Amino acid sequence: MYFVGDRDAFILVFSDLSFRVETNQFVTVVGPSGCGKTTLLRIIAGLETLYKGQVILAGEVLRGRDPRIGMVFQDYALFPWRTALQNVEFGLEVLGLSAKQRTAIAAEYLQQFGLSGFEHKLPKELSGGMKQRVAIARTLVTCPKVVLMDEPFASLDSQTRNAMQTFLLDTWIERKDTVVFVTHNVDEAVFLSDRIVVLSPRPSTVVRIFDLDLPRPRERTSAAVSAVRREILDILEKSGNSGPKQLSEHSAS
């Protein structure tokens, strides 16, 4: 249970919201605008602490920030004065690795992420897709147990977004990170996920959980993918919230 607002005008954001994420799963949360998806990630990340309930990781109740959880933000959140290499090195600095160690590791990640030759570029010199690759590398380089991703591709054009979805999926298949991903884009959710958690309008609860047993890579226009996408959109449209219209439009990207 989570409230926002001053003491005279509280708004209940969540009510009896609960779901489970298995190790190595790619789980996506979708729901109407304003239902609290970003707030949910911030609670899991320990960035919001005034709520009633529990976040449990490997049987342990989390309290505040935890180094086992990494987060990728929609707006990249890169340090503008640091180069791509230095941005990826940041988490390794926090862990106390030597300059030599962190430079070698960060350079390897940038190479794996197709950014060789851009190590010494500042964020302003990179495209949107490049900046998001740097942001993802900065999070993954510390090998967190759980990776949270808050609409990381929302600001990208459709072509770049689709390319980044494929890049992320390939990275996940290779690494098998445990991912909790938030998006307004139902097409994106079906393309990427093992499991999709559909939330209701505020106060949010889990309406339905879809477990996707579809082979990868998934053909976006296949009958099976289209059927799941349509079912999720139908659920959201029946919620009576204006948000699902936005979801339906965005799913075409």
Rosetta silent file (secondary structure, phi, psi, omega in degrees, C-alpha in Angstrom):
SEQUENCE: MYFVGDRDAFILVFSDLSFRVETNQFVTVVGPSGCGKTTLLRIIAGLETLYKGQVILAGEVLRGRDPRIGMVFQDYALFPWRTALQNVEFGLEVLGLSAKQRTAIAAEYLQQFGLSGFEHKLPKELSGGMKQRVAIARTLVTCPKVVLMDEPFASLDSQTRNAMQTFLLDTWIERKDTVVFVTHNVDEAVFLSDRIVVLSPRPSTVVRIFDLDLPRPRERTSAAVSAVRREILDILEKSGNSGPKQLSEHSAS
SCORE:     score description
SCORE:     0.000 S_00000001
   1 L     0.000  131.587 -175.583    0.000    0.000    0.000 S_00000001
   2 E  -142.461  132.139  179.828    1.446    3.353   -1.019 S_00000001
   3 E  -115.257  149.133  169.062    0.069    6.893   -0.685 S_00000001
   4 E  -127.955  157.052  178.335    1.105   10.165   -2.314 S_00000001
   5 L   112.743  173.972  178.547    0.070   13.723   -1.461 S_00000001
   6 L   -81.632  176.501 -172.601   -0.072   15.910    1.625 S_00000001
   7 L   -63.783  -22.446 -178.080   -1.778   14.881    4.835 S_00000001
   8 L   -93.169   -7.055 -175.677   -5.093   16.450    3.799 S_00000001
   9 L  -148.670   59.711  178.908   -5.270   14.885    0.326 S_00000001
  10 L   -70.602  145.170  173.019   -3.698   11.433    0.212 S_00000001
  11 E  -118.343  124.723  177.388   -4.052    9.351   -2.947 S_00000001
  12 E   -78.675  119.083 -177.182   -3.943    5.562   -2.602 S_00000001
  13 E   -91.192  -46.707 -179.614   -1.643    4.263   -5.362 S_00000001
  14 E  -121.415  149.196  175.317   -1.547    0.506   -4.648 S_00000001
  15 L  -143.219  111.751  178.849   -3.982   -1.811   -2.905 S_00000001
  16 L    54.895   44.636  179.266   -3.097   -5.465   -2.235 S_00000001
  17 L   -91.109  124.352 -178.680   -0.602   -5.528   -5.091 S_00000001
  18 L  -153.593  136.152  171.306    1.559   -8.653   -5.112 S_00000001
  19 L  -158.271  163.745 -175.001    3.441  -10.738   -7.666 S_00000001
  20 L  -116.303  141.354  175.780    6.496  -12.992   -7.830 S_00000001
  21 L  -119.427  121.537  179.816    9.535  -12.810  -10.098 S_00000001
  22 L   -82.770  156.809  177.083   11.560  -15.990  -10.547 S_00000001
  23 L   -57.699  134.701  177.804   15.338  -16.019  -10.941 S_00000001
  24 L    73.885    5.249  178.270   16.451  -15.331  -14.536 S_00000001
  25 L   -82.089  150.504  170.017   12.949  -14.286  -15.608 S_00000001
  26 E  -106.555  105.733 -176.126   12.166  -11.284  -17.788 S_00000001
  27 E  -112.691  129.830  179.547    9.009   -9.824  -16.238 S_00000001
  28 E  -115.223  138.250  177.212    7.239   -6.784  -17.658 S_00000001
  29 E  -107.746  124.370  175.582    4.683   -4.620  -15.865 S_00000001
  30 E  -124.216  158.058  178.956    2.048   -2.844  -17.963 S_00000001
  31 L   172.575  170.249 -178.556   -0.940   -0.759  -16.949 S_00000001
  32 L   -61.373  155.794  175.559   -2.790    2.507  -17.517 S_00000001
  33 L   -57.260  136.399  177.739   -0.992    5.836  -17.201 S_00000001
  34 L    84.604    5.000 -178.046   -0.842    6.935  -13.578 S_00000001
  35 L   -83.137   -7.027  173.780   -1.316    3.463  -12.094 S_00000001
  36 L   103.831   21.458 -177.055    2.064    3.609  -10.335 S_00000001
  37 H   -62.548  -47.193  178.927    4.395    1.512  -12.502 S_00000001
  38 H   -65.381  -40.247  177.667    7.409    3.784  -11.986 S_00000001
  39 H   -59.978  -38.922  178.268    6.583    4.131   -8.289 S_00000001
  40 H   -60.359  -45.147  177.803    6.558    0.336   -8.027 S_00000001
  41 H   -63.323  -39.450  179.988   10.086    0.142   -9.445 S_00000001
  42 H   -65.214  -33.911  175.178   11.235    2.903   -7.093 S_00000001
  43 H   -66.946  -46.229  179.064    9.868    0.927   -4.139 S_00000001
  44 H   -61.159  -38.656 -178.951   11.692   -2.222   -5.268 S_00000001
  45 H   -74.408  -10.658 -178.932   14.879   -0.174   -5.755 S_00000001
  46 L    84.607   13.133  179.492   14.595    1.260   -2.247 S_00000001
  47 L   -85.508  -19.775  172.791   14.129    4.825   -3.511 S_00000001
  48 L  -120.061  130.878 -174.335   10.676    5.030   -1.903 S_00000001
  49 L  -123.609  -11.647 -177.126   10.381    3.798    1.662 S_00000001
  50 L   -92.748   79.207  179.698    7.061    5.105    3.038 S_00000001
  51 E  -148.268  161.983  177.634    4.763    2.238    2.138 S_00000001
  52 L  -105.097  120.519 -178.108    2.974   -0.640    3.802 S_00000001
  53 L   142.149 -170.624 -177.326    4.130   -4.033    2.584 S_00000001
  54 L  -138.476  143.747  167.419    7.321   -5.927    1.828 S_00000001
  55 L  -111.250  121.658 -174.429    9.811   -6.349   -0.978 S_00000001
  56 E  -117.110  127.275  177.450   11.507   -9.726   -0.616 S_00000001
  57 E  -122.319  118.137  179.478   14.688  -10.765   -2.416 S_00000001
  58 L    52.410   41.856  177.330   15.937  -14.342   -2.020 S_00000001
  59 L    82.566   -0.520 -177.584   13.909  -14.712    1.182 S_00000001
  60 E  -110.660  130.345  177.123   15.193  -11.465    2.706 S_00000001
  61 E   -74.691  125.415 -178.275   13.009   -8.433    3.335 S_00000001
  62 L   -85.188  142.510  177.327   14.651   -5.399    1.752 S_00000001
  63 L  -135.041  102.417 -178.638   14.885   -2.128    3.634 S_00000001
  64 L    82.354 -164.857 -177.489   16.140    0.812    1.591 S_00000001
  65 L   -63.763  144.836  179.809   18.747    0.680   -1.153 S_00000001
  66 L  -136.995  127.154 -176.892   20.378   -2.665   -1.873 S_00000001
  67 L   -65.548  -11.826  178.623   23.499   -3.118   -4.040 S_00000001
  68 L   -80.028   -5.744 -178.591   22.033   -6.320   -5.467 S_00000001
  69 E  -116.747  125.638  177.055   19.447   -4.254   -7.354 S_00000001
  70 E  -113.541  154.938 -176.698   20.353   -2.092  -10.364 S_00000001
  71 E  -136.123  136.034  173.970   18.112    0.340  -12.232 S_00000001
  72 E  -110.010  127.469 -173.851   18.017    1.719  -15.778 S_00000001
  73 L   -99.764  158.633  179.283   16.080    4.973  -16.140 S_00000001
  74 L   -63.159  -37.202 -174.418   14.030    6.347  -19.033 S_00000001
  75 L   -94.691   20.883  176.675   16.114    9.531  -19.260 S_00000001
  76 L    74.326  -47.832  179.343   19.466    7.652  -19.303 S_00000001
  77 L    56.706   35.914  175.884   20.668    9.471  -16.120 S_00000001
  78 L   -81.377  151.528  174.594   24.229    9.573  -17.447 S_00000001
  79 L   -77.029  115.401 -173.631   26.756   11.958  -15.934 S_00000001
  80 L   -65.049  -22.141 -179.067   27.147   14.595  -18.681 S_00000001
  81 L   -89.619   -3.444  179.498   30.735   15.411  -17.690 S_00000001
  82 L  -104.252  145.284  174.946   31.858   11.784  -17.896 S_00000001
  83 L   -71.890  171.888  177.151   32.722    9.927  -21.069 S_00000001
  84 H   -55.783  -45.761  179.172   30.933    6.726  -22.032 S_00000001
  85 H   -60.896  -46.091 -177.860   33.779    4.728  -20.499 S_00000001
  86 H   -67.319  -33.017  176.036   33.756    6.760  -17.291 S_00000001
  87 H   -64.731  -44.395  179.854   29.984    6.420  -16.973 S_00000001
  88 H   -66.830  -32.072  179.602   30.212    2.635  -17.190 S_00000001
  89 H   -68.779  -19.053 -168.529   33.088    2.686  -14.692 S_00000001
  90 H   -54.445  -51.395 -178.872   31.025    4.513  -12.073 S_00000001
  91 H   -62.134  -31.668  178.326   29.492    1.475  -10.365 S_00000001
  92 H   -71.345  -31.690  174.138   32.880   -0.237  -10.329 S_00000001
  93 H   -62.793  -45.042 -179.828   34.339    2.800   -8.587 S_00000001
  94 H   -60.610  -35.028  178.784   31.668    2.470   -5.911 S_00000001
  95 L   -76.169  -10.123  175.632   32.637   -1.183   -5.498 S_00000001
  96 L    89.652   16.176  177.512   36.248   -0.120   -4.927 S_00000001
  97 L   -70.118  152.866  179.156   37.924   -1.646   -7.987 S_00000001
  98 L   -68.917  161.477  179.938   41.242   -0.185   -9.057 S_00000001
  99 H   -58.735  -40.707 -179.602   41.393    2.232  -11.978 S_00000001
 100 H   -64.203  -44.928 -179.025   43.074   -0.413  -14.125 S_00000001
 101 H   -63.516  -48.858 -174.892   40.457   -3.056  -13.317 S_00000001
 102 H   -69.123  -33.324  177.341   37.446   -0.862  -13.884 S_00000001
 103 H   -66.153  -42.483 -179.969   38.777    0.584  -17.143 S_00000001
 104 H   -64.318  -43.998 -178.930   39.424   -2.891  -18.534 S_00000001
 105 H   -67.410  -46.017 -178.940   35.978   -4.180  -17.513 S_00000001
 106 H   -62.452  -40.943  179.440   34.120   -1.085  -18.721 S_00000001
 107 H   -63.848  -37.455  178.738   35.942   -1.155  -22.077 S_00000001
 108 H   -65.566  -41.545  178.477   34.987   -4.805  -22.538 S_00000001
 109 H   -63.380  -44.544  179.788   31.320   -4.017  -21.874 S_00000001
 110 H   -62.091  -36.665  176.858   31.331   -1.148  -24.352 S_00000001
 111 H   -64.848  -45.693  179.567   32.867   -3.449  -26.953 S_00000001
 112 H   -62.729  -29.773 -177.270   30.216   -6.095  -26.297 S_00000001
 113 L   -93.179   14.076  174.893   27.520   -3.434  -26.584 S_00000001
 114 L    72.824   29.395 -176.608   28.759   -2.266  -29.985 S_00000001
 115 L  -118.361   22.289  174.347   30.312    0.973  -28.732 S_00000001
 116 L   -61.099  134.678 -177.548   33.970    0.449  -29.601 S_00000001
 117 L    94.429   -9.522  179.868   35.402    3.767  -30.735 S_00000001
 118 L  -114.190   11.416 -175.488   32.973    5.760  -28.594 S_00000001
 119 L   -56.439  -35.758 -172.717   34.658    5.150  -25.238 S_00000001
 120 L  -105.141   17.672  176.027   35.817    8.748  -24.891 S_00000001
 121 L   -88.011  142.353  173.846   32.688   10.455  -26.183 S_00000001
 122 L   -79.526  158.188 -179.943   30.530   12.513  -23.845 S_00000001
 123 H   -52.580  -36.921 -178.801   26.787   11.725  -23.658 S_00000001
 124 H   -66.107  -15.512  179.685   25.953   14.810  -25.741 S_00000001
 125 H   -95.800    3.248 -177.341   28.024   13.303  -28.566 S_00000001
 126 L  -110.680  152.403  174.123   26.050   10.037  -28.608 S_00000001
 127 L   -73.113  169.627  178.994   22.725    9.133  -30.210 S_00000001
 128 H   -59.376  -44.449  179.155   19.753    8.173  -28.054 S_00000001
 129 H   -63.741  -38.604  177.429   20.285    4.476  -28.674 S_00000001
 130 H   -64.682  -43.940  179.704   23.981    4.775  -27.827 S_00000001
 131 H   -60.978  -39.691 -179.631   23.225    6.631  -24.603 S_00000001
 132 H   -71.085  -31.543  174.205   20.791    3.939  -23.530 S_00000001
 133 H   -64.232  -40.645  177.057   23.355    1.223  -24.280 S_00000001
 134 H   -63.012  -43.278 -179.687   25.823    3.053  -22.054 S_00000001
 135 H   -62.965  -40.886  178.302   23.156    3.316  -19.333 S_00000001
 136 H   -67.031  -42.934  178.465   22.376   -0.405  -19.564 S_00000001
 137 H   -60.830  -41.509 -179.682   26.082   -1.293  -19.528 S_00000001
 138 H   -60.624  -35.463  178.682   26.609    0.909  -16.454 S_00000001
 139 H   -76.485  -44.575 -174.418   23.903   -1.058  -14.637 S_00000001
 140 H   -74.074  -23.309 -174.031   24.886   -4.552  -15.792 S_00000001
 141 L   -63.013  -24.513  179.058   28.625   -4.111  -15.214 S_00000001
 142 L   -89.738    1.608  177.818   28.174   -4.560  -11.452 S_00000001
 143 L    54.317   57.619  178.838   26.266   -7.835  -12.037 S_00000001
 144 L   -68.038  156.136  177.139   23.175   -7.030   -9.941 S_00000001
 145 L   -71.917  -33.678 -179.803   20.846   -9.833   -8.872 S_00000001
 146 E  -132.450  134.012  177.642   17.834   -7.886  -10.179 S_00000001
 147 E  -111.714  120.883  176.981   17.742   -5.329  -13.001 S_00000001
 148 E   -99.887  135.460 -178.250   14.918   -2.773  -12.962 S_00000001
 149 E  -132.857  115.527 -175.045   14.161   -0.951  -16.219 S_00000001
 150 E  -101.026   93.593  179.874   11.786    2.028  -16.262 S_00000001
 151 L    43.310   55.306 -171.774   10.542    2.549  -19.842 S_00000001
 152 L   -66.204  -18.457 -176.242   14.143    2.683  -21.097 S_00000001
 153 L  -111.393   10.480 -172.885   13.191    3.035  -24.773 S_00000001
 154 L   -63.170  -30.712 -175.340   10.254    5.439  -24.473 S_00000001
 155 L   -91.569    3.026 -177.209   12.134    8.459  -25.823 S_00000001
 156 L   -93.164  153.123  174.600   13.534    6.656  -28.883 S_00000001
 157 L   -69.059  164.430 -171.593   12.092    6.694  -32.399 S_00000001
 158 H   -58.541  -44.102 -178.197   10.330    3.528  -33.565 S_00000001
 159 H   -65.037  -45.502  179.626   13.214    2.119  -35.621 S_00000001
 160 H   -66.368  -38.211  179.780   15.778    2.686  -32.868 S_00000001
 161 H   -61.344  -46.192  179.028   13.357    1.356  -30.273 S_00000001
 162 H   -62.569  -39.822  177.910   12.856   -1.900  -32.139 S_00000001
 163 H   -64.197  -39.564  179.695   16.619   -2.266  -32.576 S_00000001
 164 H   -69.719  -34.209  175.205   17.147   -1.648  -28.852 S_00000001
 165 H   -60.769  -45.113  178.933   14.509   -4.228  -27.958 S_00000001
 166 H   -64.593  -42.170  177.588   16.389   -6.814  -30.032 S_00000001
 167 H   -59.825  -46.822 -179.338   19.692   -5.738  -28.485 S_00000001
 168 H   -63.402  -42.800 -179.706   18.274   -6.036  -24.959 S_00000001
 169 H   -62.738  -44.109  178.032   16.737   -9.429  -25.694 S_00000001
 170 H   -60.881  -41.176  178.497   20.021  -10.758  -27.118 S_00000001
 171 H   -63.722  -43.081 -179.286   21.851   -9.440  -24.042 S_00000001
 172 H   -66.505  -41.426  179.429   19.322  -11.057  -21.716 S_00000001
 173 H   -60.622  -37.520  179.847   19.473  -14.405  -23.532 S_00000001
 174 H   -73.468  -40.278 -172.759   23.251  -14.410  -23.128 S_00000001
 175 H   -96.206  -31.694 -176.264   23.331  -13.253  -19.493 S_00000001
 176 L    58.902   46.793  172.616   19.959  -14.454  -18.104 S_00000001
 177 L   -68.220  157.522  170.256   19.604  -11.533  -15.724 S_00000001
 178 E   -88.192  116.866 -171.461   16.477  -11.264  -13.583 S_00000001
 179 E  -121.235  134.103  167.930   14.668   -8.272  -15.098 S_00000001
 180 E  -116.885  115.105 -168.536   11.621   -6.256  -14.034 S_00000001
 181 E  -118.835  132.589  177.472   10.726   -4.017  -16.963 S_00000001
 182 E  -111.161  136.315  177.433    8.073   -1.278  -17.106 S_00000001
 183 L  -154.063  156.223  167.924    6.544   -0.092  -20.371 S_00000001
 184 L   -92.362   -7.439 -169.671    3.424    1.490  -21.881 S_00000001
 185 L   -97.781  105.595 -176.358    4.108   -0.440  -25.066 S_00000001
 186 H   -66.298  -37.619  176.082    2.217   -3.739  -25.167 S_00000001
 187 H   -56.936  -45.627  178.708    4.009   -4.851  -28.335 S_00000001
 188 H   -60.059  -44.019 -179.121    7.329   -4.356  -26.513 S_00000001
 189 H   -60.582  -45.497 -177.791    6.095   -6.337  -23.522 S_00000001
 190 H   -69.732  -35.538 -179.744    5.018   -9.319  -25.629 S_00000001
 191 H   -65.968  -36.798 -170.551    8.218   -9.259  -27.687 S_00000001
 192 H   -95.328  -31.270 -154.991   10.529   -9.291  -24.654 S_00000001
 193 L   -94.131  151.955  163.562    8.881  -11.031  -21.735 S_00000001
 194 L   -83.531  -35.893 -175.696    8.596  -14.401  -20.053 S_00000001
 195 E  -141.171  139.885  176.944    5.813  -12.983  -17.892 S_00000001
 196 E  -122.282  124.679  178.328    3.593   -9.908  -18.171 S_00000001
 197 E  -102.015  118.433 -178.538    1.923   -8.426  -15.097 S_00000001
 198 E  -100.160  123.693 -179.870   -1.134   -6.327  -15.973 S_00000001
 199 E   -99.952  153.110  176.159   -2.122   -3.667  -13.430 S_00000001
 200 L   -85.000  171.324  170.078   -5.480   -2.021  -12.932 S_00000001
 201 L   -61.281  163.643  179.659   -6.064    1.736  -12.726 S_00000001
 202 L   -62.726  137.356   -1.832   -5.214    3.389   -9.403 S_00000001
 203 L   -73.725  126.171 -167.407   -5.446    2.119   -6.724 S_00000001
 204 E   -76.697  140.947  168.249   -3.526   -0.555   -8.588 S_00000001
 205 L  -140.875  170.681 -179.957   -3.728   -4.255   -8.120 S_00000001
 206 E   -80.232  118.572  178.431   -2.745   -7.166  -10.360 S_00000001
 207 E   -81.318  -45.355 -178.477   -5.544   -7.843  -12.858 S_00000001
 208 E  -162.444  151.162  174.964   -3.884  -10.770  -14.587 S_00000001
 209 E  -118.066  126.192  177.505   -0.501  -12.389  -15.136 S_00000001
 210 E  -102.041  123.409  172.047    0.410  -13.778  -18.566 S_00000001
 211 E  -100.832  115.705 -172.230    3.071  -16.496  -18.739 S_00000001
 212 L   -96.222  112.212  176.119    4.383  -16.498  -22.312 S_00000001
 213 L  -106.019   60.880 -179.363    5.580  -19.836  -23.640 S_00000001
 214 L  -114.541  135.469 -178.361    6.415  -18.507  -27.094 S_00000001
 215 L   -63.531  150.159  175.548    9.717  -19.286  -28.844 S_00000001
 216 L  -110.020  151.271   -5.551   12.255  -16.508  -29.338 S_00000001
 217 L   -70.253  148.348 -175.706   12.904  -14.488  -31.389 S_00000001
 218 L   -93.954  132.161  175.592    9.204  -13.673  -31.694 S_00000001
 219 L   -77.428  118.139 -172.029    7.700  -12.531  -34.944 S_00000001
 220 L   -60.389  -28.748 -176.629    5.803   -9.368  -34.011 S_00000001
 221 L  -101.393    9.324 -179.230    3.023   -9.994  -36.524 S_00000001
 222 L   -68.099  158.731 -178.181    2.564  -13.715  -35.862 S_00000001
 223 H   -62.389  -40.607 -177.390   -0.885  -14.985  -34.894 S_00000001
 224 H   -66.473  -45.239  179.392    0.277  -16.112  -31.445 S_00000001
 225 H   -65.160  -43.994 -179.554    1.955  -12.784  -30.586 S_00000001
 226 H   -62.913  -36.014 -179.209   -0.984  -10.788  -31.937 S_00000001
 227 H   -66.203  -43.809  178.787   -3.441  -12.854  -29.884 S_00000001
 228 H   -65.203  -44.134 -179.956   -1.610  -12.176  -26.614 S_00000001
 229 H   -59.760  -44.468 -179.025   -1.239   -8.491  -27.446 S_00000001
 230 H   -64.688  -37.900 -179.511   -4.953   -8.179  -28.245 S_00000001
 231 H   -65.857  -41.992  178.251   -5.940   -9.953  -25.031 S_00000001
 232 H   -64.438  -45.040  179.299   -3.834   -7.610  -22.903 S_00000001
 233 H   -62.485  -37.647  177.580   -5.236   -4.556  -24.677 S_00000001
 234 H   -62.083  -42.609  178.936   -8.783   -5.854  -24.199 S_00000001
 235 H   -61.810  -44.192 -178.616   -8.187   -6.182  -20.458 S_00000001
 236 H   -67.430  -38.458  179.589   -6.803   -2.663  -20.268 S_00000001
 237 H   -66.958  -35.805  179.708   -9.632   -1.213  -22.337 S_00000001
 238 H   -72.280  -12.369  179.179  -12.236   -2.879  -20.112 S_00000001
 239 L   -68.636  -17.518  178.293  -10.665   -1.197  -17.090 S_00000001
 240 L    80.254   12.553 -179.964  -12.498    1.972  -18.095 S_00000001
 241 L  -102.388  148.619 -179.642   -9.374    4.145  -17.853 S_00000001
 242 L   -69.498  -16.269 -177.459   -8.226    6.475  -20.628 S_00000001
 243 H   -58.939  -41.199 -176.998   -4.719    5.043  -20.382 S_00000001
 244 H   -57.576  -29.094  176.984   -5.326    1.926  -22.518 S_00000001
 245 H   -61.185  -39.842  177.914   -5.937    4.071  -25.608 S_00000001
 246 H   -65.028  -41.360  179.384   -2.386    5.342  -25.222 S_00000001
 247 H   -60.792  -43.856 -178.479   -1.166    1.790  -24.775 S_00000001
 248 H   -62.474  -42.767  179.698   -2.932    0.673  -27.960 S_00000001
 249 H   -65.821  -43.838 -176.901   -1.428    3.502  -29.980 S_00000001
 250 H   -68.256  -27.178 -175.852    2.072    2.981  -28.635 S_00000001
 251 L   -68.146   -9.388  179.962    1.953   -0.753  -29.306 S_00000001
 252 L   -83.915   -7.587 -176.592    2.154   -0.059  -33.000 S_00000001
 253 L   -74.075    0.000    0.000    5.741    1.227  -32.750 S_00000001
